[in-house]
Structure formats: structure tokens, C-alpha cells
Amino acid sequence: MRLADFKTFIVHDGYRSFVFLKLYADDGTTGVGEGTVEWNELAAEACLRQTCGRILGADPFRTEALWERLYRDSYWRNDLIINSAISAIDQACWDLKAKRLGVPVHALLGGKRRERLRAYANAWYWGCATPDEFARAARGVVSEGYTALKWDPFGDADMTMTVRAMAAAVDNVAAVREAVGPDVDVCIEVHGRLAPAWAIEMARRLAPFRPLFYEEPVPVENPAALARVARAVAIPVATGERLCTKFAFQEILRLDAVDVVQPDLCHAGGLTEVKKIAAMAEASYVQVAPHNASGPIGTAAAVHLDAVIPNFLIQEFFVAQAPWIEEVVAGGPRVERGEIVVPDRPGLGVDLDEAAARAHPFQEYFGGKTLFDEGWHSRLPDPERLRTGEGAGGAGRSGAGSSGAGPSGAERPETTPGAGRAVRRSPTAGRPGRGRRASDPSPRG
């Protein structure tokens, strides 16, 4: 079996855009993967197309050798965009070979240890502004069966906090804790906002509410700063969503700076690499709670890994999803009473519908705010609006996938027929099996 072709897709779900990949083997078998990079989808998709062009003709069963080749030959080894492309390719290769063998991916990873996975809710607080609104939303998500939930109560904090801002964060967490009761776990997200002294002080103030973990308390660039916080606080420290490959995780484990690692299957190197990261964490008695702000393919990859590793803690799950997303990716993981059932379907257990994916092209949403703007929570779409198909609202801009012109208005590269699909014309035109972006116009005839 050899890789013969590929397609990439950018799918907008009303707020976020997902970067999907479909690989085609020469025997007709296909595999799917995801390389979504939030707010940098166009760069991620472009890198993915370029990287896929280098692997045509490769054997997808040799995932270890293929991963090493892609990582080594990229040269810019520590780059998030490049490692997200590698992650998507790696997921798709595991999906492809498991489908070819007729087994679920978790069977190839060592076999599942558990049938169901505990999940925590994220995105449940979108649209909230006051402690009462956060409390009401928290009660709602717990009523759906979730036994854990995560959110960022720190407003627009950036390195430091005033006395008033610290009190507001405590009031927010107190309201949610009172609303959900003592038996639901609360996970505190900091988004790397705080300098160590303020991170330590806020952990002290929040400790009475018994958080399950304290996520990214300081910016990710300085592992020594994270270690300083971990030594000083009484709450388990979590981090990892912005770290790529085992080499970055080695440093925080060496410094004893973390209690829960959160590698992202779409960023850290895919299944091949994250399984190694989990093993490194296991040797340090550190738990694994994969980060997951991506789409259903990335979620499926995380679920298969979670089923296998011994030090799995809990899986992140975004409750804000468009109602039609299952038309694009059939078989995506679902949460039932706070748990995800591990699938036994071949491969990752999901299927990508190309026509449905093309029906929801990339959009840039300019009406939202960044995590460092005042009131950013309230400007996010209410999860119920996404579920009913209302989306984020406001002014958007179509980009790749919406027409014959790219996001800058330039015409896309001309396409020519090849192997039943379009082949992107490039400086190396004439070589077989060059693959294409799925939004490029299909050839006539």
C-alpha cells in the first residue's frame, strides 16, 4: 500500500474553523486526520498541503519512520504549524492502516483498557458576563450529566491583577462551585495570563473551591516559572496545549513543574508522538488529560489514545458544536451523561463527507474579542445558538473554500485532471499524484 493522493478541507462551524485532511492509498483505502490551529487555519492548511506533497508514494503502515522523516526534514522542528501538519498526517495514517486491517485504532495502540472515558465540558460559559450567568450555565451543563467543567474566570488579566480583579475571579468561581455542588469537579483555566507571583496568589485564593487542576497559570515560554508556581501551590498544575513533541514535555517533566500534561493530538505530533509523551509522563507519575479545542476528527484521535494509556485522567470536550457537524464528520465522539463511549468501528471510527465539508467554507470572524480584551466571555456565541445553527453572528469574511479566489483575492492555482481528482499545478507539474485543496474548482470533463 502506498499514499497516492490527498485533499485538505477548512470547515467553518459558525465560530471556529477546522482543518481536515483525507489521504488516499493506491488500493482505494482512505484515512482522515485533523490539524486545526485556532486562529491560524489558513497557515495550517497551506503547510499541510505542502507537507502532504512530500509523502506521496510512502507506506502509511510505517508511521514511526514517516513521523521521523517529516519531523527531521521540516528543519523548523519546534514550529506549531509544522507539527500540526505532521499531527494530521499521522492521524490519517493510523486511520488508514486500521481501516485496511478492519480494526479500531486503539487495537493497534495496544488495546483499550476502558470502555468509557470521563469528559469535562468546555465552552459552556460562552455568552456569560456575570457570576449569576456563569452559575446558571454551569447548572445547565451539569444537568446534562457532566461531572466536571472548565472555564477561565480571570477576565482580561494580563500578567498582573488588581485587588478588585482578584476578588471578581474568586466571586466567579464561588458562584459556579455553589451552583454545581461539592461533587462536581471544577477545572480552572488561566490561559497563561499571569506572572508567577499573581498565579501563586490566585491559586491560594481559589484552593478552598478544590479545583481538579490549575491550567497554564503562567505563559508557556518559561518552564522554570511554571516550576516555581507548581512548588508553591496546593492545586495540581496542568499544561501542554501549546507544547509540541516529546522534547518540550521532557523539560517540564524534568523540572517537576506539572501534575497533569495536556498534549493536543492536533498539535503535539499526532498519535505516534502523544503516546510517547504519555509514557514519559507515566514514568513521573503525571496524569494525561489531552487538550481538545478542535473538531470531531481530532477528538476521535484523542479518544483512541485515552482508551489505551494507563495514566488517562479526563478528556476535554467542547459542548458548543454546530448541529450539522455530523453531516461533515459522521461517527464523531459523543458525550453521554458525562462520558464518551470508546468506539470499536474500524480506524478512528469517523467518516468525512467531502460535499458536506465544502458546503461550510472557511470564514474569518472579526466580531469577537481576544482573550485579553474586557468582556471576551460575553462576546462568544451562546452554545445553544451554535447548536440551533445560528452561529456566531456579526460580520464574517469568506476565504479559502468559498470561491475561485483565495483569501487575498488572488486566483487559485489552475487545476488539471488526474486520477479522478484535481491535481494542483505547481512548479513541479507533471509529477503524478500532487493532491489538492478540496475547495479548488473541480476540473471539467
N, C-alpha and C positions, 0 to 999 in steps of 0.2 A: 504494500500500500504506500502511495506517495501523495503528497499535497499537490493538487492540480490547479486550484483557483481559490478565490476568496471574495467576499463582499463585506463592506462596512455600512453601518446604519447609525444615524443620530436620530433618536426618538424623543420628542418633547411631550411630557405628560401633564402639562398645564402649569407646572412650576419649574421642574428640573428637566434636563436633557440627558439621556442615557446614550452611551457609545457601545454599540453591539458589533460583534464580528461573527461571520459564518465562514468556516473553512470547508472546502470541498476536496475529497480524496478522489483518486483516479478510478475507484471502484463504485463511485456514487454515494458513499457514506459522507455525512456532514457532521460537523461539530460546531457548537456555539460557545462564545465567551464574551466577557464584558470588560471594558477598560475605561469606564466613566471616570472623569476627573472634574469634580464640581467646579463650575465657572470657567473651565478651560477645555470645554468639549471639542472645539474646533481644532485646537492644537493636538489634543489626544487622538482624534480621528485621523488627522493628517499623518502623525507619527505612526499610527497603527497601519495605515495603508503602506507607508514606505517600508516599515519593518516586515510586513507580510510579503512584500515583493522579494525579500531576500531568502525566504524559506520555501518557495515553490520547488517541488521535487524532493523535499525532505520526507523522512519517515516519521509520521506522527506518533508511532509507538515508542520512539526513542526520546521521551520527554526530558530525561536528565541531560543528555547530550545536546538536545536542541536548546534547552534553557541556558546552559553554559555558553553555547555558541552565541546566542542572542545577547546575553549579558556582556560577554567579553568583547564582542565585535562592535557593540554600541559605542564604546570608548568612554562616553559620559555616564559612567556607571551609576552614580548616585542620583540620577535625574528622575523626578517623579513621573514626568510624561513618558519617558522611555520605559521605565519599569511598569507603568500601567499598560503600555502596548504589549510588553512581554507577558504580563498577567493575563490579558485577554487571549493571547495565542496559546498560552499554557493551559488555560481552562478549556479552550476549544479542542486542543489535542487530547486531553483526558476524556472529554465528552465523546470525541470521535472514536477513540480506541475502545472505550467501554461499550459504545453502541455496536461497534464491529464485533465485539465478543458477546454481546447480549446480556451484559451485567451492569448494575449501577456502579458509578464511580467509586462509592465508598467500599465496594468489594475489592477494588484494585488497590485501595489505600491501606488495606489491612483488615477490612471487615468492621461492620458497625458494632459499637459497644452499647448503644442505646437506641431505642425506638422513637423516643420523643425528646425534644430539646426545649428547655425553658427559654423564653424570649422576654426581652423588655421593650416597652413601647417608647418610640421617639416620634417627634413631630406632632404629638397630641396637643401641644400647647400653642400651636400656630394660631395667630389671631388674638392671643390673650395679652392684656395690658396690666390688670390689677391683680393683687393676691386672690381676691374673690373669684376672678375669672380663671386663674390658674387652678384654684381648688375645684371649681365646677368641672373644668375639663378633665382634671385628674380623676374625679369620681366617675366621670363618664367612661374613661378608658379602663378603669378597674372593673366597672360593671360588665365590660366585655370579656373579662376573665384574666386580664394581665395581672401578674403578681409582682411586677417591677416596672418602673418607668424612669426616664432620664430627661433632664432639661437643664438649661443654663439660666440661673436666677440672678446673674450679675449685671444685667442691663448693658450699658455701653462702657463698662470698666476697661481701662487700658493701662496696665502696669500698676497703678495705684487706685485707691478708693477713698472717698471721703467718709466721715463718720455717718453721714446720712445715707450714703450709698450702701455701706456695710449693713446698716440697720434695715434698709429696704430688702436686701438679699435675704437676711435672716427672716424677715416677715413673710417673704415669698415662700421659703422652704417650710416655715412653720405652718402656713396655711395649707400647703399640699400635704404635709405629714398629718395634720389633723383631719383632712378630708379623706385620706386613704386608710387611716388607722395604723396600728402598730405592726401589722403582719405583712404589709406590702413594702418591698424594698424600693428605696429612692436612691437614684444614682445622680450625682452632681457633676454636671459638665461645666468646665471653666473655659474651654476653647483656647487655652494657653494665654489667657489675658493678663495674668498677674506676675509681678516681681516676687521673689521668694518671700520677703517679709510679709507682704499682704496675703499671699497664698497661705502662709502658715497661720496668720491671724484669722483668716476666714475659716480655715479648717477647724480651728479651736472653737469658733462661734457656732459652727454647724455640727460639731460632733454630737451634741445631745439628740439630734434627729436621726442618728445611726445610719448614715449613708452606706450603701453597699460598696461604693468606691467614689473616688475624687479624681475626675478625669482631666488630664492635661492642665494641671494647676499653673504651670509656667510655660513660656514659649519653648518650642521643641529644640532650638538650636544648641542649647547648653545642657548636656546631661548632668554636669556637676550641680547645676542649680536645682534640677529635679531631685537629685540625691539629697541635697540639703533639705528640701521640703519633706521627702519621704522619711528622713530620720527624725523630723520634728513633729510630725502629725500622728494622730491616733486613728486616722481613716485610711483604709487601703488605697494606694495611689495607682491609677491606671493611665496608660498612654500607649501610642503606637500607630494611630491612624495616618500620621504624616511621616512615618518611617518606612524606608524601602529596604528590603532584603535583610538577610540574617546579620549582615555586618553592622548595620545601625542598631539592631536589637542587642547584639553582643555587648555593646558599650553600656547600655542602661542596665543590663543584667549583671555585668561585671561590677558596676558601681552599687549594686543592690538598691537601685533607685525606683523600683517598680514592684507592685504586688500582682497586677493584672496587666498582661500585654494585650494590645488591641490591633493586631495586624489586619489590614484590609486586603481581601482576596483580589481586589481590582487594582491595588497599588503596590503591594509588597512583593509581588513576584508570582502570584497565582498559587495553585495547589502544591506544585513541586516545592516552592520556597517556603510557603507558610507552614507546611507540615514540619519542615526543619526548624523553623522558628519556634513552633510549639514544643518540639523535642528539647531545644535549648532551654526554654522556659521551664519545662518539666524538671530538668536537672537542677534548677534553682528553686523548686517548689513554688513556682509562679503560675498563676492560672491564666487561661486564654478566653477572651471574650471578643471575637472578631468584630471590628468596626464594619458598619454596613449602612452607608447612606446612598447606595447605588440602586440599580434596578433589579428585576427578578432573576436575571441570569447570574449576577454576582451573588445574590442571596442564595441561590441554589448551590453555587460552589462552596459557600461558607457552610451550608447545612451538611454537605457530604463530608467536609473536613471535621465539623463538630461531632458528627456521629462516630468518628474513629479515634480521636485523640483522648488520652486519659485525663488531661487537665483542663477539659472544657468547663467553663463556668456558666455562661449565659450568652444568648445571641441577640444582637440589636436588630430591631425591625421597625421600619417607618410605617406608621398607620395611615399617613396621607398618601393615597395612591389613586390614580385616575380609574374610573370604573371600567374603561375599555382596555386596560393594560393586558388583561388576559387574552384579548384578541391578538395582541402583538406577540406575547410570550405565553404560550399555553403550558400549564402544568407548574407554574411558579409556586414556591412555598407559600403556605397559608398558616396563619396562627389560629388555633382552636383552643379557646379557654386558656390562653397564655402559653401554649406550647405549639411547636412545629413538629408535625409528623414527618419522620425521615422517609423519603420515597424509595421504592425499590424498582422503579422503572429503569430501563437501560440508559446509560450515560448519566448526565446531570438530571435527567427526567423532565426536561423542558424542550419546547419546540418554538422556533422563531418563524412567524408568518411574515414573509417579505413584503407582500402587498399592504398588510396592516401597518407594518413599520413605516413604509413610505407615505402612508396617509397622515402621519403625525411628524412632520419635519422639524428640524431644529428651529428654535426661536430664542432670541436674546430678550430677557425681560428686564427692562430698565426701571420699572416702578418700585422695586424692592430696595431695601437698605442693607448695608453690610452689617456684620456682627458688631461693629464698633460705632454704629450710629444709634442715637437715642430712639427708643421705641421700636427697635427692629423686630421684636416678637410680634407686635400688633400689625405690622405690615406684611407678614407672611400670610398666605391664604389659609382660611379655616379648613382643617382636614375634611370636614363634611362637604365643603364646596368642591374639593377635588373629587371626592367620592361620587358626587352627583354630576360631575362633568363641567362645573362652572369654571374651574381653573383658577389662575392667579389674578385674572382681570388686569386692567390697565393696558398701557401701550406696549406692544411687543414688536419685534422685528424678525422677519423670516430670514433664514440664512441658508446654509448648505442643506439641500434636500427639498427646497421649496420651488425652485425654478431652474432654468438653464443657466442662470448666473450664480456665482458664488457669493459669499457674504460681502465681498468688497465691490461687487458689481461686475467683476471680470468674468468673461466667458469661461466655462469649464473646459478642460481638455477634450478634444474630439474623441469619440469612441468608434470602434470598428468591431464587426462581428468576430466571435472567437469562442469555440467550444460551447455554443448555445447561450453564452452570456456576453456582455460587453467587455472589451479589453481596453484599458486606458492607454491611449497613445502617449508615448514618452520618448525621451532621447534614446531609449533602448528599444523602441518599437520594432516589432518583427520577432522578438523573443516570445515563445509560447507562454500562455497562462499568466498574464500580468495582473489579473484581478482588477477590481474597480470599486469605487464608492457606489453604493446602491442607489443614490439619488441622481447619478449621472443619467442622461437620457439614454433610453434603450435604442439599439440600432434598428433600422428598418429592414424589412425582409426576413 
